[in-house]
């Protein structure tokens, strides 16, 4: 996995988590002040943060799977080279 892509995915996931937290806090504030508007806005922000977090976590997972497959392929090639170079 490219370092820049991994950093980008981690930053996006962090932003998604913080957005979810901000939405939850806004919802809690809305509930505490019994204002339906703030409550709904908080729920909306929390759901938006959850969606962003989910999207970037899935993207990061896909990148990791690709990186794992590439590493496994390289390992198998090395093992074939080692076994081919040794006439046992």
mmCIF file as gemmi writes it, N, C-alpha and C atoms, coordinates in Angstrom:
data_model
loop_
_atom_site.group_PDB
_atom_site.id
_atom_site.type_symbol
_atom_site.label_atom_id
_atom_site.label_alt_id
_atom_site.label_comp_id
_atom_site.label_asym_id
_atom_site.label_entity_id
_atom_site.label_seq_id
_atom_site.pdbx_PDB_ins_code
_atom_site.Cartn_x
_atom_site.Cartn_y
_atom_site.Cartn_z
_atom_site.occupancy
_atom_site.B_iso_or_equiv
_atom_site.pdbx_formal_charge
_atom_site.auth_seq_id
_atom_site.auth_asym_id
_atom_site.pdbx_PDB_model_num
ATOM 1 N N . UNK Axp A 1 ? 0.843 -1.156 0 1 0 ? 1 A 1
ATOM 2 C CA . UNK Axp A 1 ? 0 0 0 1 0 ? 1 A 1
ATOM 3 C C . UNK Axp A 1 ? 0.896 1.23 0 1 0 ? 1 A 1
ATOM 4 N N . UNK Axp A 2 ? 0.555 2.201 -0.828 1 0 ? 2 A 1
ATOM 5 C CA . UNK Axp A 2 ? 1.349 3.418 -0.882 1 0 ? 2 A 1
ATOM 6 C C . UNK Axp A 2 ? 1.192 4.178 0.422 1 0 ? 2 A 1
ATOM 7 N N . UNK Axp A 3 ? 2.263 4.799 0.871 1 0 ? 3 A 1
ATOM 8 C CA . UNK Axp A 3 ? 2.256 5.521 2.129 1 0 ? 3 A 1
ATOM 9 C C . UNK Axp A 3 ? 1.273 6.688 2.069 1 0 ? 3 A 1
ATOM 10 N N . UNK Axp A 4 ? 1.263 7.415 0.942 1 0 ? 4 A 1
ATOM 11 C CA . UNK Axp A 4 ? 0.37 8.569 0.822 1 0 ? 4 A 1
ATOM 12 C C . UNK Axp A 4 ? -1.089 8.131 0.895 1 0 ? 4 A 1
ATOM 13 N N . UNK Axp A 5 ? -1.414 7.016 0.261 1 0 ? 5 A 1
ATOM 14 C CA . UNK Axp A 5 ? -2.788 6.518 0.265 1 0 ? 5 A 1
ATOM 15 C C . UNK Axp A 5 ? -3.183 6.068 1.658 1 0 ? 5 A 1
ATOM 16 N N . UNK Axp A 6 ? -2.279 5.405 2.357 1 0 ? 6 A 1
ATOM 17 C CA . UNK Axp A 6 ? -2.566 4.949 3.709 1 0 ? 6 A 1
ATOM 18 C C . UNK Axp A 6 ? -2.769 6.136 4.642 1 0 ? 6 A 1
ATOM 19 N N . UNK Axp A 7 ? -1.948 7.166 4.495 1 0 ? 7 A 1
ATOM 20 C CA . UNK Axp A 7 ? -2.084 8.357 5.327 1 0 ? 7 A 1
ATOM 21 C C . UNK Axp A 7 ? -3.395 9.055 5.029 1 0 ? 7 A 1
ATOM 22 N N . UNK Axp A 8 ? -3.746 9.136 3.74 1 0 ? 8 A 1
ATOM 23 C CA . UNK Axp A 8 ? -5.002 9.771 3.349 1 0 ? 8 A 1
ATOM 24 C C . UNK Axp A 8 ? -6.193 9.018 3.938 1 0 ? 8 A 1
ATOM 25 N N . UNK Axp A 9 ? -6.162 7.696 3.88 1 0 ? 9 A 1
ATOM 26 C CA . UNK Axp A 9 ? -7.254 6.893 4.417 1 0 ? 9 A 1
ATOM 27 C C . UNK Axp A 9 ? -7.346 7.044 5.934 1 0 ? 9 A 1
ATOM 28 N N . UNK Axp A 10 ? -6.205 7.06 6.599 1 0 ? 10 A 1
ATOM 29 C CA . UNK Axp A 10 ? -6.207 7.221 8.058 1 0 ? 10 A 1
ATOM 30 C C . UNK Axp A 10 ? -6.735 8.595 8.456 1 0 ? 10 A 1
ATOM 31 N N . UNK Axp A 11 ? -6.333 9.628 7.722 1 0 ? 11 A 1
ATOM 32 C CA . UNK Axp A 11 ? -6.824 10.976 8.021 1 0 ? 11 A 1
ATOM 33 C C . UNK Axp A 11 ? -8.327 11.073 7.795 1 0 ? 11 A 1
ATOM 34 N N . UNK Axp A 12 ? -8.8 10.484 6.717 1 0 ? 12 A 1
ATOM 35 C CA . UNK Axp A 12 ? -10.236 10.527 6.424 1 0 ? 12 A 1
ATOM 36 C C . UNK Axp A 12 ? -11.017 9.768 7.486 1 0 ? 12 A 1
ATOM 37 N N . UNK Axp A 13 ? -10.494 8.637 7.933 1 0 ? 13 A 1
ATOM 38 C CA . UNK Axp A 13 ? -11.165 7.876 8.984 1 0 ? 13 A 1
ATOM 39 C C . UNK Axp A 13 ? -11.202 8.673 10.283 1 0 ? 13 A 1
ATOM 40 N N . UNK Axp A 14 ? -10.124 9.397 10.576 1 0 ? 14 A 1
ATOM 41 C CA . UNK Axp A 14 ? -10.095 10.225 11.782 1 0 ? 14 A 1
ATOM 42 C C . UNK Axp A 14 ? -11.119 11.348 11.687 1 0 ? 14 A 1
ATOM 43 N N . UNK Axp A 15 ? -11.236 11.958 10.512 1 0 ? 15 A 1
ATOM 44 C CA . UNK Axp A 15 ? -12.23 13.011 10.314 1 0 ? 15 A 1
ATOM 45 C C . UNK Axp A 15 ? -13.629 12.442 10.474 1 0 ? 15 A 1
ATOM 46 N N . UNK Axp A 16 ? -13.868 11.255 9.937 1 0 ? 16 A 1
ATOM 47 C CA . UNK Axp A 16 ? -15.173 10.62 10.078 1 0 ? 16 A 1
ATOM 48 C C . UNK Axp A 16 ? -15.511 10.35 11.535 1 0 ? 16 A 1
ATOM 49 N N . UNK Axp A 17 ? -14.533 9.887 12.308 1 0 ? 17 A 1
ATOM 50 C CA . UNK Axp A 17 ? -14.759 9.635 13.731 1 0 ? 17 A 1
ATOM 51 C C . UNK Axp A 17 ? -15.069 10.918 14.478 1 0 ? 17 A 1
ATOM 52 N N . UNK Axp A 18 ? -14.323 11.981 14.162 1 0 ? 18 A 1
ATOM 53 C CA . UNK Axp A 18 ? -14.553 13.261 14.83 1 0 ? 18 A 1
ATOM 54 C C . UNK Axp A 18 ? -15.904 13.848 14.448 1 0 ? 18 A 1
ATOM 55 N N . UNK Axp A 19 ? -16.318 13.657 13.193 1 0 ? 19 A 1
ATOM 56 C CA . UNK Axp A 19 ? -17.622 14.14 12.755 1 0 ? 19 A 1
ATOM 57 C C . UNK Axp A 19 ? -18.729 13.392 13.477 1 0 ? 19 A 1
ATOM 58 N N . UNK Axp A 20 ? -18.559 12.087 13.643 1 0 ? 20 A 1
ATOM 59 C CA . UNK Axp A 20 ? -19.538 11.296 14.376 1 0 ? 20 A 1
ATOM 60 C C . UNK Axp A 20 ? -19.637 11.775 15.819 1 0 ? 20 A 1
ATOM 61 N N . UNK Axp A 21 ? -18.503 12.036 16.433 1 0 ? 21 A 1
ATOM 62 C CA . UNK Axp A 21 ? -18.489 12.529 17.804 1 0 ? 21 A 1
ATOM 63 C C . UNK Axp A 21 ? -19.172 13.893 17.912 1 0 ? 21 A 1
ATOM 64 N N . UNK Axp A 22 ? -18.889 14.784 16.957 1 0 ? 22 A 1
ATOM 65 C CA . UNK Axp A 22 ? -19.511 16.107 16.967 1 0 ? 22 A 1
ATOM 66 C C . UNK Axp A 22 ? -21.025 15.99 16.793 1 0 ? 22 A 1
ATOM 67 N N . UNK Axp A 23 ? -21.457 15.102 15.918 1 0 ? 23 A 1
ATOM 68 C CA . UNK Axp A 23 ? -22.89 14.903 15.728 1 0 ? 23 A 1
ATOM 69 C C . UNK Axp A 23 ? -23.556 14.354 16.974 1 0 ? 23 A 1
ATOM 70 N N . UNK Axp A 24 ? -22.896 13.42 17.619 1 0 ? 24 A 1
ATOM 71 C CA . UNK Axp A 24 ? -23.44 12.859 18.85 1 0 ? 24 A 1
ATOM 72 C C . UNK Axp A 24 ? -23.519 13.917 19.949 1 0 ? 24 A 1
ATOM 73 N N . UNK Axp A 25 ? -22.481 14.747 20.031 1 0 ? 25 A 1
ATOM 74 C CA . UNK Axp A 25 ? -22.491 15.822 21.035 1 0 ? 25 A 1
ATOM 75 C C . UNK Axp A 25 ? -23.616 16.818 20.755 1 0 ? 25 A 1
ATOM 76 N N . UNK Axp A 26 ? -23.806 17.149 19.485 1 0 ? 26 A 1
ATOM 77 C CA . UNK Axp A 26 ? -24.886 18.056 19.121 1 0 ? 26 A 1
ATOM 78 C C . UNK Axp A 26 ? -26.24 17.442 19.445 1 0 ? 26 A 1
ATOM 79 N N . UNK Axp A 27 ? -26.391 16.154 19.19 1 0 ? 27 A 1
ATOM 80 C CA . UNK Axp A 27 ? -27.641 15.469 19.524 1 0 ? 27 A 1
ATOM 81 C C . UNK Axp A 27 ? -27.873 15.483 21.03 1 0 ? 27 A 1
ATOM 82 N N . UNK Axp A 28 ? -26.801 15.232 21.78 1 0 ? 28 A 1
ATOM 83 C CA . UNK Axp A 28 ? -26.92 15.277 23.247 1 0 ? 28 A 1
ATOM 84 C C . UNK Axp A 28 ? -27.287 16.661 23.742 1 0 ? 28 A 1
ATOM 85 N N . UNK Axp A 29 ? -26.682 17.681 23.163 1 0 ? 29 A 1
ATOM 86 C CA . UNK Axp A 29 ? -27.014 19.059 23.531 1 0 ? 29 A 1
ATOM 87 C C . UNK Axp A 29 ? -28.473 19.369 23.188 1 0 ? 29 A 1
ATOM 88 N N . UNK Axp A 30 ? -28.899 18.917 22.031 1 0 ? 30 A 1
ATOM 89 C CA . UNK Axp A 30 ? -30.28 19.139 21.621 1 0 ? 30 A 1
ATOM 90 C C . UNK Axp A 30 ? -31.263 18.457 22.554 1 0 ? 30 A 1
ATOM 91 N N . UNK Axp A 31 ? -30.912 17.259 22.993 1 0 ? 31 A 1
ATOM 92 C CA . UNK Axp A 31 ? -31.781 16.549 23.926 1 0 ? 31 A 1
ATOM 93 C C . UNK Axp A 31 ? -31.822 17.27 25.268 1 0 ? 31 A 1
ATOM 94 N N . UNK Axp A 32 ? -30.642 17.75 25.692 1 0 ? 32 A 1
ATOM 95 C CA . UNK Axp A 32 ? -30.57 18.44 26.983 1 0 ? 32 A 1
ATOM 96 C C . UNK Axp A 32 ? -31.368 19.737 26.971 1 0 ? 32 A 1
ATOM 97 N N . UNK Axp A 33 ? -31.403 20.421 25.852 1 0 ? 33 A 1
ATOM 98 C CA . UNK Axp A 33 ? -32.154 21.676 25.773 1 0 ? 33 A 1
ATOM 99 C C . UNK Axp A 33 ? -33.573 21.46 25.252 1 0 ? 33 A 1
ATOM 100 N N . UNK Axp A 34 ? -33.913 20.21 24.966 1 0 ? 34 A 1
ATOM 101 C CA . UNK Axp A 34 ? -35.243 19.832 24.49 1 0 ? 34 A 1
ATOM 102 C C . UNK Axp A 34 ? -35.643 20.578 23.223 1 0 ? 34 A 1
ATOM 103 N N . UNK Axp A 35 ? -34.697 20.85 22.401 1 0 ? 35 A 1
ATOM 104 C CA . UNK Axp A 35 ? -34.981 21.496 21.127 1 0 ? 35 A 1
ATOM 105 C C . UNK Axp A 35 ? -34.95 20.427 20.04 1 0 ? 35 A 1
ATOM 106 N N . UNK Axp A 36 ? -36.057 20.223 19.396 1 0 ? 36 A 1
ATOM 107 C CA . UNK Axp A 36 ? -36.141 19.188 18.363 1 0 ? 36 A 1
ATOM 108 C C . UNK Axp A 36 ? -35.195 19.495 17.202 1 0 ? 36 A 1
ATOM 109 N N . UNK Axp A 37 ? -35.024 20.768 16.876 1 0 ? 37 A 1
ATOM 110 C CA . UNK Axp A 37 ? -34.155 21.148 15.766 1 0 ? 37 A 1
ATOM 111 C C . UNK Axp A 37 ? -32.725 20.673 16.003 1 0 ? 37 A 1
ATOM 112 N N . UNK Axp A 38 ? -32.174 21.01 17.175 1 0 ? 38 A 1
ATOM 113 C CA . UNK Axp A 38 ? -30.8 20.609 17.475 1 0 ? 38 A 1
ATOM 114 C C . UNK Axp A 38 ? -30.672 19.092 17.557 1 0 ? 38 A 1
ATOM 115 N N . UNK Axp A 39 ? -31.678 18.454 18.062 1 0 ? 39 A 1
ATOM 116 C CA . UNK Axp A 39 ? -31.656 16.997 18.143 1 0 ? 39 A 1
ATOM 117 C C . UNK Axp A 39 ? -31.565 16.364 16.768 1 0 ? 39 A 1
ATOM 118 N N . UNK Axp A 40 ? -32.387 16.826 15.826 1 0 ? 40 A 1
ATOM 119 C CA . UNK Axp A 40 ? -32.363 16.281 14.475 1 0 ? 40 A 1
ATOM 120 C C . UNK Axp A 40 ? -31.08 16.643 13.736 1 0 ? 40 A 1
ATOM 121 N N . UNK Axp A 41 ? -30.589 17.863 13.949 1 0 ? 41 A 1
ATOM 122 C CA . UNK Axp A 41 ? -29.323 18.26 13.321 1 0 ? 41 A 1
ATOM 123 C C . UNK Axp A 41 ? -28.186 17.38 13.846 1 0 ? 41 A 1
ATOM 124 N N . UNK Axp A 42 ? -28.184 17.116 15.133 1 0 ? 42 A 1
ATOM 125 C CA . UNK Axp A 42 ? -27.154 16.264 15.724 1 0 ? 42 A 1
ATOM 126 C C . UNK Axp A 42 ? -27.209 14.846 15.18 1 0 ? 42 A 1
ATOM 127 N N . UNK Axp A 43 ? -28.399 14.321 15.047 1 0 ? 43 A 1
ATOM 128 C CA . UNK Axp A 43 ? -28.549 12.977 14.488 1 0 ? 43 A 1
ATOM 129 C C . UNK Axp A 43 ? -28.065 12.952 13.043 1 0 ? 43 A 1
ATOM 130 N N . UNK Axp A 44 ? -28.406 13.975 12.29 1 0 ? 44 A 1
ATOM 131 C CA . UNK Axp A 44 ? -27.979 14.054 10.896 1 0 ? 44 A 1
ATOM 132 C C . UNK Axp A 44 ? -26.448 14.129 10.782 1 0 ? 44 A 1
ATOM 133 N N . UNK Axp A 45 ? -25.823 14.947 11.606 1 0 ? 45 A 1
ATOM 134 C CA . UNK Axp A 45 ? -24.359 15.067 11.59 1 0 ? 45 A 1
ATOM 135 C C . UNK Axp A 45 ? -23.711 13.746 12.002 1 0 ? 45 A 1
ATOM 136 N N . UNK Axp A 46 ? -24.274 13.095 13.018 1 0 ? 46 A 1
ATOM 137 C CA . UNK Axp A 46 ? -23.717 11.813 13.46 1 0 ? 46 A 1
ATOM 138 C C . UNK Axp A 46 ? -23.816 10.769 12.356 1 0 ? 46 A 1
ATOM 139 N N . UNK Axp A 47 ? -24.949 10.724 11.666 1 0 ? 47 A 1
ATOM 140 C CA . UNK Axp A 47 ? -25.104 9.769 10.566 1 0 ? 47 A 1
ATOM 141 C C . UNK Axp A 47 ? -24.16 10.075 9.414 1 0 ? 47 A 1
ATOM 142 N N . UNK Axp A 48 ? -23.961 11.354 9.134 1 0 ? 48 A 1
ATOM 143 C CA . UNK Axp A 48 ? -23.023 11.749 8.084 1 0 ? 48 A 1
ATOM 144 C C . UNK Axp A 48 ? -21.599 11.315 8.451 1 0 ? 48 A 1
ATOM 145 N N . UNK Axp A 49 ? -21.211 11.538 9.683 1 0 ? 49 A 1
ATOM 146 C CA . UNK Axp A 49 ? -19.885 11.114 10.143 1 0 ? 49 A 1
ATOM 147 C C . UNK Axp A 49 ? -19.724 9.611 10.096 1 0 ? 49 A 1
ATOM 148 N N . UNK Axp A 50 ? -20.78 8.885 10.442 1 0 ? 50 A 1
ATOM 149 C CA . UNK Axp A 50 ? -20.739 7.433 10.385 1 0 ? 50 A 1
ATOM 150 C C . UNK Axp A 50 ? -20.571 6.954 8.949 1 0 ? 50 A 1
ATOM 151 N N . UNK Axp A 51 ? -21.269 7.597 8.014 1 0 ? 51 A 1
ATOM 152 C CA . UNK Axp A 51 ? -21.156 7.22 6.6 1 0 ? 51 A 1
ATOM 153 C C . UNK Axp A 51 ? -19.749 7.489 6.068 1 0 ? 51 A 1
ATOM 154 N N . UNK Axp A 52 ? -19.174 8.638 6.419 1 0 ? 52 A 1
ATOM 155 C CA . UNK Axp A 52 ? -17.815 8.962 5.977 1 0 ? 52 A 1
ATOM 156 C C . UNK Axp A 52 ? -16.819 7.957 6.556 1 0 ? 52 A 1
ATOM 157 N N . UNK Axp A 53 ? -16.979 7.654 7.83 1 0 ? 53 A 1
ATOM 158 C CA . UNK Axp A 53 ? -16.097 6.698 8.493 1 0 ? 53 A 1
ATOM 159 C C . UNK Axp A 53 ? -16.204 5.324 7.833 1 0 ? 53 A 1
ATOM 160 N N . UNK Axp A 54 ? -17.412 4.876 7.563 1 0 ? 54 A 1
ATOM 161 C CA . UNK Axp A 54 ? -17.631 3.579 6.931 1 0 ? 54 A 1
ATOM 162 C C . UNK Axp A 54 ? -16.992 3.532 5.545 1 0 ? 54 A 1
ATOM 163 N N . UNK Axp A 55 ? -17.179 4.576 4.761 1 0 ? 55 A 1
ATOM 164 C CA . UNK Axp A 55 ? -16.633 4.619 3.402 1 0 ? 55 A 1
ATOM 165 C C . UNK Axp A 55 ? -15.119 4.484 3.402 1 0 ? 55 A 1
ATOM 166 N N . UNK Axp A 56 ? -14.447 5.279 4.238 1 0 ? 56 A 1
ATOM 167 C CA . UNK Axp A 56 ? -12.991 5.258 4.229 1 0 ? 56 A 1
ATOM 168 C C . UNK Axp A 56 ? -12.421 4.008 4.9 1 0 ? 56 A 1
ATOM 169 N N . UNK Axp A 57 ? -13.128 3.433 5.844 1 0 ? 57 A 1
ATOM 170 C CA . UNK Axp A 57 ? -12.665 2.168 6.428 1 0 ? 57 A 1
ATOM 171 C C . UNK Axp A 57 ? -12.724 1.052 5.379 1 0 ? 57 A 1
ATOM 172 N N . UNK Axp A 58 ? -13.796 1.038 4.581 1 0 ? 58 A 1
ATOM 173 C CA . UNK Axp A 58 ? -13.894 0.036 3.515 1 0 ? 58 A 1
ATOM 174 C C . UNK Axp A 58 ? -12.788 0.241 2.483 1 0 ? 58 A 1
ATOM 175 N N . UNK Axp A 59 ? -12.506 1.501 2.146 1 0 ? 59 A 1
ATOM 176 C CA . UNK Axp A 59 ? -11.44 1.807 1.184 1 0 ? 59 A 1
ATOM 177 C C . UNK Axp A 59 ? -10.09 1.343 1.727 1 0 ? 59 A 1
ATOM 178 N N . UNK Axp A 60 ? -9.833 1.618 3 1 0 ? 60 A 1
ATOM 179 C CA . UNK Axp A 60 ? -8.576 1.202 3.622 1 0 ? 60 A 1
ATOM 180 C C . UNK Axp A 60 ? -8.475 -0.323 3.66 1 0 ? 60 A 1
ATOM 181 N N . UNK Axp A 61 ? -9.588 -0.993 3.935 1 0 ? 61 A 1
ATOM 182 C CA . UNK Axp A 61 ? -9.594 -2.455 3.971 1 0 ? 61 A 1
ATOM 183 C C . UNK Axp A 61 ? -9.261 -3.029 2.592 1 0 ? 61 A 1
ATOM 184 N N . UNK Axp A 62 ? -9.831 -2.451 1.544 1 0 ? 62 A 1
ATOM 185 C CA . UNK Axp A 62 ? -9.532 -2.899 0.184 1 0 ? 62 A 1
ATOM 186 C C . UNK Axp A 62 ? -8.067 -2.715 -0.16 1 0 ? 62 A 1
ATOM 187 N N . UNK Axp A 63 ? -7.487 -1.602 0.262 1 0 ? 63 A 1
ATOM 188 C CA . UNK Axp A 63 ? -6.066 -1.363 0.005 1 0 ? 63 A 1
ATOM 189 C C . UNK Axp A 63 ? -5.2 -2.383 0.74 1 0 ? 63 A 1
ATOM 190 N N . UNK Axp A 64 ? -5.589 -2.695 1.954 1 0 ? 64 A 1
ATOM 191 C CA . UNK Axp A 64 ? -4.822 -3.688 2.718 1 0 ? 64 A 1
ATOM 192 C C . UNK Axp A 64 ? -4.91 -5.071 2.081 1 0 ? 64 A 1
ATOM 193 N N . UNK Axp A 65 ? -6.101 -5.434 1.592 1 0 ? 65 A 1
ATOM 194 C CA . UNK Axp A 65 ? -6.24 -6.732 0.934 1 0 ? 65 A 1
ATOM 195 C C . UNK Axp A 65 ? -5.362 -6.818 -0.306 1 0 ? 65 A 1
ATOM 196 N N . UNK Axp A 66 ? -5.332 -5.725 -1.09 1 0 ? 66 A 1
ATOM 197 C CA . UNK Axp A 66 ? -4.481 -5.704 -2.279 1 0 ? 66 A 1
ATOM 198 C C . UNK Axp A 66 ? -3.013 -5.821 -1.896 1 0 ? 66 A 1
ATOM 199 N N . UNK Axp A 67 ? -2.621 -5.115 -0.849 1 0 ? 67 A 1
ATOM 200 C CA . UNK Axp A 67 ? -1.235 -5.152 -0.393 1 0 ? 67 A 1
ATOM 201 C C . UNK Axp A 67 ? -0.877 -6.545 0.119 1 0 ? 67 A 1
ATOM 202 N N . UNK Axp A 68 ? -1.79 -7.186 0.853 1 0 ? 68 A 1
ATOM 203 C CA . UNK Axp A 68 ? -1.541 -8.541 1.352 1 0 ? 68 A 1
ATOM 204 C C . UNK Axp A 68 ? -1.4 -9.528 0.203 1 0 ? 68 A 1
ATOM 205 N N . UNK Axp A 69 ? -2.243 -9.394 -0.818 1 0 ? 69 A 1
ATOM 206 C CA . UNK Axp A 69 ? -2.167 -10.303 -1.974 1 0 ? 69 A 1
ATOM 207 C C . UNK Axp A 69 ? -0.842 -10.124 -2.699 1 0 ? 69 A 1
ATOM 208 N N . UNK Axp A 70 ? -0.4 -8.877 -2.849 1 0 ? 70 A 1
ATOM 209 C CA . UNK Axp A 70 ? 0.875 -8.607 -3.509 1 0 ? 70 A 1
ATOM 210 C C . UNK Axp A 70 ? 2.031 -9.192 -2.7 1 0 ? 70 A 1
ATOM 211 N N . UNK Axp A 71 ? 1.987 -9.042 -1.388 1 0 ? 71 A 1
ATOM 212 C CA . UNK Axp A 71 ? 3.048 -9.588 -0.534 1 0 ? 71 A 1
ATOM 213 C C . UNK Axp A 71 ? 3.08 -11.111 -0.614 1 0 ? 71 A 1
ATOM 214 N N . UNK Axp A 72 ? 1.911 -11.72 -0.638 1 0 ? 72 A 1
ATOM 215 C CA . UNK Axp A 72 ? 1.855 -13.182 -0.729 1 0 ? 72 A 1
ATOM 216 C C . UNK Axp A 72 ? 2.415 -13.664 -2.061 1 0 ? 72 A 1
ATOM 217 N N . UNK Axp A 73 ? 2.105 -12.944 -3.127 1 0 ? 73 A 1
ATOM 218 C CA . UNK Axp A 73 ? 2.621 -13.305 -4.446 1 0 ? 73 A 1
ATOM 219 C C . UNK Axp A 73 ? 4.146 -13.194 -4.48 1 0 ? 73 A 1
ATOM 220 N N . UNK Axp A 74 ? 4.693 -12.146 -3.885 1 0 ? 74 A 1
ATOM 221 C CA . UNK Axp A 74 ? 6.146 -11.984 -3.825 1 0 ? 74 A 1
ATOM 222 C C . UNK Axp A 74 ? 6.774 -13.098 -2.998 1 0 ? 74 A 1
ATOM 223 N N . UNK Axp A 75 ? 6.136 -13.469 -1.912 1 0 ? 75 A 1
ATOM 224 C CA . UNK Axp A 75 ? 6.65 -14.536 -1.061 1 0 ? 75 A 1
ATOM 225 C C . UNK Axp A 75 ? 6.702 -15.861 -1.834 1 0 ? 75 A 1
ATOM 226 N N . UNK Axp A 76 ? 5.63 -16.164 -2.551 1 0 ? 76 A 1
ATOM 227 C CA . UNK Axp A 76 ? 5.592 -17.404 -3.325 1 0 ? 76 A 1
ATOM 228 C C . UNK Axp A 76 ? 6.669 -17.412 -4.406 1 0 ? 76 A 1
ATOM 229 N N . UNK Axp A 77 ? 6.907 -16.255 -5.047 1 0 ? 77 A 1
ATOM 230 C CA . UNK Axp A 77 ? 7.953 -16.169 -6.071 1 0 ? 77 A 1
ATOM 231 C C . UNK Axp A 77 ? 9.325 -16.404 -5.45 1 0 ? 77 A 1
ATOM 232 N N . UNK Axp A 78 ? 9.571 -15.84 -4.277 1 0 ? 78 A 1
ATOM 233 C CA . UNK Axp A 78 ? 10.85 -16.054 -3.592 1 0 ? 78 A 1
ATOM 234 C C . UNK Axp A 78 ? 11.033 -17.523 -3.221 1 0 ? 78 A 1
ATOM 235 N N . UNK Axp A 79 ? 9.954 -18.133 -2.733 1 0 ? 79 A 1
ATOM 236 C CA . UNK Axp A 79 ? 10.039 -19.547 -2.346 1 0 ? 79 A 1
ATOM 237 C C . UNK Axp A 79 ? 10.323 -20.432 -3.56 1 0 ? 79 A 1
ATOM 238 N N . UNK Axp A 80 ? 9.694 -20.131 -4.705 1 0 ? 80 A 1
ATOM 239 C CA . UNK Axp A 80 ? 9.968 -20.895 -5.923 1 0 ? 80 A 1
ATOM 240 C C . UNK Axp A 80 ? 11.421 -20.714 -6.346 1 0 ? 80 A 1
ATOM 241 N N . UNK Axp A 81 ? 11.947 -19.486 -6.219 1 0 ? 81 A 1
ATOM 242 C CA . UNK Axp A 81 ? 13.343 -19.223 -6.584 1 0 ? 81 A 1
ATOM 243 C C . UNK Axp A 81 ? 14.3 -19.971 -5.661 1 0 ? 81 A 1
ATOM 244 N N . UNK Axp A 82 ? 13.976 -20.004 -4.387 1 0 ? 82 A 1
ATOM 245 C CA . UNK Axp A 82 ? 14.837 -20.693 -3.429 1 0 ? 82 A 1
ATOM 246 C C . UNK Axp A 82 ? 14.81 -22.197 -3.699 1 0 ? 82 A 1
ATOM 247 N N . UNK Axp A 83 ? 13.634 -22.759 -3.911 1 0 ? 83 A 1
ATOM 248 C CA . UNK Axp A 83 ? 13.523 -24.191 -4.151 1 0 ? 83 A 1
ATOM 249 C C . UNK Axp A 83 ? 14.124 -24.574 -5.5 1 0 ? 83 A 1
ATOM 250 N N . UNK Axp A 84 ? 14.003 -23.691 -6.496 1 0 ? 84 A 1
ATOM 251 C CA . UNK Axp A 84 ? 14.563 -23.971 -7.819 1 0 ? 84 A 1
ATOM 252 C C . UNK Axp A 84 ? 16.079 -23.889 -7.808 1 0 ? 84 A 1
ATOM 253 N N . UNK Axp A 85 ? 16.665 -23.078 -6.964 1 0 ? 85 A 1
ATOM 254 C CA . UNK Axp A 85 ? 18.112 -22.926 -6.903 1 0 ? 85 A 1
ATOM 255 C C . UNK Axp A 85 ? 18.792 -24.006 -6.101 1 0 ? 85 A 1
ATOM 256 N N . UNK Axp A 86 ? 18.031 -24.815 -5.413 1 0 ? 86 A 1
ATOM 257 C CA . UNK Axp A 86 ? 18.582 -25.851 -4.568 1 0 ? 86 A 1
ATOM 258 C C . UNK Axp A 86 ? 18.1 -27.202 -5.075 1 0 ? 86 A 1
ATOM 259 N N . UNK Axp A 87 ? 19.022 -28.039 -5.549 1 0 ? 87 A 1
ATOM 260 C CA . UNK Axp A 87 ? 18.644 -29.34 -6.132 1 0 ? 87 A 1
ATOM 261 C C . UNK Axp A 87 ? 18.603 -30.403 -5.041 1 0 ? 87 A 1
ATOM 262 N N . UNK Axp A 88 ? 17.554 -30.393 -4.281 1 0 ? 88 A 1
ATOM 263 C CA . UNK Axp A 88 ? 17.412 -31.384 -3.19 1 0 ? 88 A 1
ATOM 264 C C . UNK Axp A 88 ? 16.404 -32.407 -3.592 1 0 ? 88 A 1
